[in-house]
Amino acid sequence: MPSERAKTKNELRDLGFRERLDKLSHEISQMKAALVYHLPPDRKKAALAWKDLQLASKEVSAKWSGPSALEEIRAQRDK
């Protein structure tokens, strides 16, 4: 059975490891964000996403039975 002192030393070492791991995880996420920001955009993917958004918008508009967007904005301003 480990002594109380050895147990405390192990806990401190584990805490240091966790802190280093947290710092590394944070640095990796920052590097990933920087990399994504600097990559050239995929034009085909962007065009397809825009086309999908336009189709979805038309479908939603066709099924919409609530107030118009303009009426909703006016109602929100009146609040």
Buried (B, 14 or more C-beta within 10 A) or exposed (E): EEEEEEEEEEEEEEEEEEEEEEEEEEEEEEEEEEEEEEEEEEEEEEEEEEEEEEEEEEEEEEEEEEEEEEEEEEEEEEE
